[in-house]
Amino acid sequence: MNLRFENVTMRYGQQSALDDFSLSVYKVRCVALIGPSGGGKSTTLRLLAGLEIPSSGSIQINGTEIGSSEPQRLAYRKRIGVVFQAFNLFPHFDALTNVALPLEKVHGYSLSASIEKAESILDQFQLSEHRFKKPAELSGGQNQRVAIARALAPDPHTIFLDEPTSALDPEMTAEVLDAIEKLIEAQKDLVIATHQMGLARHAADQIAIIAEGKLVETGPAAQVIENPQTPRSQKFLGACLNF
């Protein structure tokens, strides 16, 4: 996977979430975006996922610029998967329907093919016995695994995960880490926004630290975590690792 942000600014009213932000990442499987809350990592992920349009600057993924028109972004979003912090499952549908419905309505699968694919994906994530349960009947870890299964089902080239373990206890986090490992084994490119160093260290081969809307440091995961080079990185990681 290749990613490139060039002089990107993202404003919400008078507030700048990203300010003249540039980042280049080449030939990696999994990138973790880390940094303090409100620093810009989730905004970076949402821009990469085509959910937001930058106020200025350009964004490329694998050499192709993400378009700004609605038809371009809709076409792009059909080729990727997104996993949200709050799961974003349909509360009145069971797990099977949550995975199958987008396949049928968005990706053009027949009803029978969408159900068959959903059954197969849920089985991969050890969720078959829970396929007829609604989100309220599932644990947080199970709901997040359903959300990851839904993102994987249409076979996207890249999957974006926004704080996938932030609302989970350690046992549920382990479930989600196992699901993310399955995505890596399936040779999917991943971008993960997270404040949890364990997840970044476990999953990512490259890390970008983002704070105050700027890129602070980027490099191989172990190198950045164990030997940060900038004072801002050292301050952030020191606070995280000593918590």
N, C-alpha and C positions, 0 to 999 in steps of 0.2 A: 504494500500500500504506500502511495505517495500523497502527501498533503502539503498544501502551500497557502498560507495567508500572506497577502501583500498589502501592507498599510491599511488594515481594516479598522474602521471606527464603527461602533455600534452605540447609538444613543437611544435612550428612552426619555423623551421630553428633554429636560436640561441635564439629565444624568448620562454619563458615558460609562457603559459597561466594559467596552474595549476602546482603547485610545491609541490609534496609529499602530495597531498590533500586527506583527509579522512573525511567521513561524514556517519553517520548512522541515519536513520529515520525509525520509526516503527509505524505501525497501524495508518496511517493518510489518509485522503481523498484528501487533497490539500496541496502541499508544494509550497511556494514562495521562489525563489532564488533572493535575493536582494543584492545590493552593488554598488560601484562606476562604472562608465563606464570603460571598459577595465580590470575590476577586476577578471573576470573569470566566471561570472554567465551564460552567453550565451554558453560558451565552455562547462560548466557543463551540461547544458540542451542538447546540441548537442551530447555529449557523451552518455547521458542517452537514447537519441532517436536513437542511433545506426548510426548517421550520420558521426561520427568521431571514430577513433580507438586510444586509449590512447598510449602514448609512453611507459608507464610502469604502473603497478598496475592493479587492478581488480575492476570491477563494477558489482553489482548484483541488480536485481529488482525482488522482491517477491521470493527471494531465488535462482534465476537462474542467472548464470553469462551470461552477454551479450557476445556472441561469437565474435571472431576477423576475422573469414573467411567470405568472401562475401556471400556465400549461407546462413550461419547462420544469418547474419545481415539482408539479404533480407527477410528471413522468419520472423524474429523478427519485422521488420518494417511493415509487413503486419498486425501485431496484435496491432499496436499502431496508433495514429493519431498525426500529427504535424501541428501546425499553426504558420506561419512565420510572422515576423514583416512587411515584404513587401507584404503580402498576397500570392504571388506566384501563382496567378490564370492565366489560359491561356487567354491572352488578346483577341484572335480572336474567343473565344467561349462564349456563353451566360452563365448565372449563372446555369441554369439547366444542361447544358453539362459539366460545370466545376465540378459539383457534381457527375453526372452520369458516366462520362467517366472512372474515376479510378475504380469505382465499376465493370464496364464491363471488362476493360483491365487488371486490377491488381488483382481483387478479384473474378473473374470468374462468375459474374452475367450475365444473359442473357440481351440483349438489353432492352426488355420490363420490366424486373424486375429492372434493374438499373434505368430506367426512373421513374418507380413507386416509388422506394425508394427515389430517389432524390426529386421528387415532395413532398413526405411526409415530408422529413427533412426540405426542404425550407419552407413548411407551418408552421412547428414548430417554425421557426425563423422569422415569419412574412415577408417572402420574396416571397411568391407566385406571387404577382402582378409584381415582378421584374425578374421573372425566365427567360424571353427571352431577358433581357438586358445584354450587354457585360460589362466588368469591367469599361471601360471608361465612361459608362453611369450611373454608380452607385457612391454613395458617399463613402468616406473612411470607414465609419462605416458599410455601407451595404456590401462593399467588404470583410471586416473582418468577418462579420457574414456569408457570403457565404463560406469563408475559414474555419470557425469553423464548419459550416454544413457539408462541405466536409470531414473534419477530423472525425466527428461523424458518418457519413453515414455507414461505414462498421462495426460499433459496436465494436470499439477497447476497450481493457481493460484499457488503459491509454492514455491520451492526453497531449501533451507537447505544451506549448504556449510560444513563444519567443517574448517578448516585444509587446504584442498584442494591446496595446493602445498608444504606444509612438508617433505615427505620427498623432494622432487624436485630434480634439478639444473636449471641455468638453461634448457637446451634443452627438457627435459620440462615445465618451468614454462611456457614459451612455448606449448607444445601445449595446456596446460590453460587458459591465458588466452584462447586462441583459442576453446576450447569454451565458456568463460563468456561470451565476446562473442556467441556464437551464441544463448545463452539470453537475453541482453539484447535481441538482434534479434528473438527470438521473443516479446517483450513479456511475459516472465515476471518476476514479482517475486522478488528475491533477497535473502537474508540471509547474509552471509559472515563467519564468525569467522576472523580471520587475524592473524598478527604481522608480515606482510610489507607494508611501506608501498607498494611498487610495485603490488601487487595492489589494495590499498585505493584508491590514487590512480587506478589504471586503470579499475576497475570501478564504484566506488561514487559515488553523488551525495550521500550523507549518511554521516557517520561518528559512531560513539559510542565514546568511550574509556572503558574499564572497568578499574578497578584496586582491589585490596583489597575486592572485592565491592560497590563503589559506582560510580555514574556520575560520571565526572570532567568530561567535556565532550562536547557534541554539536553538530553543525552541518554545513554544506556541506563536502564532502571537501577541496577546495582550501583553504578558509578555515582549517579546523582544522589541517591539516598544515603550512601555510605560516605561520600566525599563531595558534598556540595561546594561549588566554587564561588558563589556570590554571597555577600552578607545577607541579602534578603532571603535566599534559599536556606542559608544556615540558620537564620532566625526562625523561619517557618518549620523546617524539619526538626530543629532542636525542640521547639514547643511540642510538636506532634510525638516525637519519639520519647520525650520525657514525661508525657501525660500519664 
